[in-house]
Amino acid sequence: MDELSRQVANPIAHLISVPLQNNMDFGAGQKNSMQDTLNIQPVIPLELGNGWGVVTRVILPVMYHGSAYTGDEYRSGLGDTSLSLFFHGPLEQGKPMIGLGPIIRVPTATDDQLGNRRWGAGPTMIMVQQSPRWTLGLLASHVWSFGDSPGRPDFNATSVQPFVAHTFSGGFSLSATTETVYDWTTRQWTVPLNLQAAQIVKLGPLPVSLFFGPRVYLQRPKGGPDWGLRFGVQFLFPT
């Protein structure tokens, strides 16, 4: 359990996993409405030979957009999907693990309120340092929209996510991360601070990680939410 908990804390560990991460945000707009996003985000590592590998990470959001303003009706459906590829060299015990690659944004949103609905791409990177109990890391990316799409705004955003996690005995862990996003088009910051507790349990022979935690927005666009909750389950398939 302890080693599995340590692998869960490392986004580029050689561990196949399927997190179902639900984010509930409150206090958006004039009506203090609730927004909900369920992120389906399978992570699959692939061996390339001679110690080299690539970790694929997909994020497909299923969204509920509450009515935040008068005349703004609720909407539900899919958001835009992102695909990240982290190529890395041989992983050595005790040394920093670094992954570099592209991130691709796919316009799968079913409504203008649920996504930009434009193709996008850019670079992404991750750096992780682990000790027996601690995991420190940084995940960053930048995405530009491309292609002609009349009536749809450009997308140009930087994401920086430092994170820290401490694993305890018995498969329990605590973590904290800020998922900072700066939108260069609107020149607005979004900075949620997430705190999370996770516990690995067994569903028959299958290990899963159950997680829950609050978040508060240190910086938000006008009309954005004040605070939220994150909870979900992560199915684990050790290789």
N, C-alpha and C positions, 0 to 999 in steps of 0.2 A: 504493500500500500504506500509506503513512504517514497519508494523510488518512482512509483506511478504518479504520485502527487507532485514530485519534482519534475517529471516529464510534462505534466499538464501545465505547469508554470512557464515552460519554455515553448514559445510558438514555433520554433524550428526543430523541436525534438523529433526523432523518428518514431512517431506515434500517430496512427490514423485515428482521427476523432471527428465527431459530428456534433458540434454544439448547437443547441436551440436556445438562443439568447433573447429573452424578452425584456424590452425597455419601456417602462411606463413613465411618461413625463406629465407634470401638472403645472397649471398656472399660465398657460399660453393665451396671449391676446386679451381683448377686453372682457371676454367671458370666462377667463381663467379655465380654459378647457383642458381636457386630457388628450394626449397623443400616445399612441402605442405602436411599437415597432418590434416585430419578431424577426430576428436575424437567423436565417438558416445558413450555417457557415462551415461546411465540411473542409477538413484539413487533411491532405494526403501527401506524405513524403515518398519520393521516388529515388531509387539508386541509379546513378549514372556510370558507376565504375571507378576504381582507383580512389575510393573514399569520397568522390564528388557526388552531389545529390541536388535535388530541387524539391522544395516544399510548395505545393499548390494550395491556395486558400481562396475559396469562393465565399462571397457574402451576398445572399439573396434576401432582401427585406420584404416582409409582408406587413403592410402598414394600415393603421386606422388614424385618420386625420379628423379630429373633433372640430366642431364649429367654434372658431376663435373670435369671430367678429359677426356683427349683424349682416345678414346676407351671405355669409360663408357657410355653406352646408357641409356636413360631415362627408367624408369619402373614405373608402377602403379599397385596397388592392395591392399590387406589387410596386415596389420602388425600383430604382436603377440597380443593377447587379455589378459588383466589382470582382475581378479576378486578379490575384497577385501571384507572382512566381518568384521565389527566393532561391537563387542558385548559391551553393556554398561549397567550400572545399572540405577536406578531411577534418572531422571534429575531434579535437584533442582535449582530454580531461584537464580541467582547471584553466583552460585558455578561453579567451572571448570567442564566441561563435558569431560569425557575420554572414548575412545573406543579402544578396543584391539581385535586382531584376526589374521587370516591368510590372506596372499595374494597368489594367484595362477596365474601362467603365462601359458597360453595355446598357443601352437605353431600353430597359424592360418595364419602366414605369407605366402604369395603366391610366394615370391621370396627371395633369400638370402640377397639381398640388402635392403629388407624392414623389416627384423626381424631376430632374432637369430634362430628361428624355433626349439626350444627345450623347453621341459617342465621345469617349475621352480616353486619354492615355498619358502615361508619364513614368518616372522612375520611382522605385520604392526600395527601402533597405530596412534591415533589422540587425541589431547587435544585442547579444545576450551574454551575461557573465553569471556563472552559477558557482555556489559553494554547496556543501552538504545541506544547508538549511535555507540559504538566501538565493533569490534570483533577482538580478537587476537587468533592465533592458531598455531599449529605445526602438520604437517602430516609427518610421517616417515615410511620407510619400508626397508627391505633387502631381496633380492631374490637370491637364488642359483639355478642353473640348476641341473637336475638330470636325470638319465637314460643314457643308451648307445646311442650315436648318432655319428657314424664314420664320420669324416670330418667336424663336426660342433664344433666350439669353446665352451668352458665352459662359463657360464654366472654367474657373481658374482658381484652384484652391490648394493650400498646403496643409498637411496633417502631420502633427508631431505628438507621439504618445509615449512618454516615459512611463515605466512601470516597475514596481517592486513587489515581491511576494516572499512570505516566510512560511515554510512548511513545518508542521509539527508531526509528532508521532501519531499513527493511526489514520493517516490519510487526510488530516485536516490542514487547511491553509488559510492565511489572510493575505489580501493583496490590496494595492492602491494604484490608481493610474489616472492621469489626466489625458483626455482625448481632444487636444487642442486643434482647432481648425481655423485657418484664416482665409477668408474669401477675398481674393484680390479684385474681383469684379465689383462687389458691393462694399469692400473695405470694412468688413465686420468680423469680429472674433466670436467664436463659440468655445467656451472652456468649461466642460463638465469635469468635476472631480468625483471619481468612482471609488468607493470602498466596498470590498467584497469578502465574504467568508465562503469557503467551499469544503465539502466533505465527500470523499470517495466511498461509495457503497457498492454492494454487489446485487444485481438483479439476475438471480440464477447464476450462470457462469460469466455474465457480462458485467464488467466494472463500469460504473457511471460516476460522474462528478456532479453533485447537486450544489448550486451556488445561489447566493442572495446577497444583496447589499443596497445601500442608499447612494444617491448622488445629488450633488448640489452644483448649480451653475455659477462659477466664479465670474464669468463674462458671457453675455448672450446677445444675440441680435434683438432689435426692438420687436416686442411681441413674442419673444421666445419664452420657453418654460422656465420656471424658477427652480424646480427640484424634480427628482424622479426616483424610481426604484428599478433595479435590474435583478432578474432572477431567471433560472432556467436549469437545463440539464445538458450534460456533455457526455455522449456515448463514446466509450474508449475501446480501441481495438489494438492492443499491444502487438508489435511486430516481432 
